[in-house]
């Protein structure tokens, strides 16, 4: 998914800014799905962590990175950070669900401002 080469420094920076926005939008979308997953896990008594799934995800990310000419180590490091955030978010939501007057799993409370 490559597009034309920028003709100037300003064009290159503008493209980088657009890509950064798309990355953030995709992370926000991913976080919304994590919130839904949290509720599904709670409904089915699944634990927050699934080491087997996490290993599969990281292996897949490394493979896609390799196919795209990106450092697999970089991709894995980024996704390890994303996974850590997702696990912590789910744990906070589970804790909040156990508290009186808690919001449902997947709906961040005021203390979860992003």
Secondary structure as GFF3:
##gff-version 3
##sequence-region A 1 114
A	DSSP	alpha_helix	9	43	.	.	.	ID=ss1
A	DSSP	alpha_helix	51	68	.	.	.	ID=ss2
A	DSSP	alpha_helix	72	98	.	.	.	ID=ss3
A	DSSP	three_ten_helix	110	112	.	.	.	ID=ss4
###
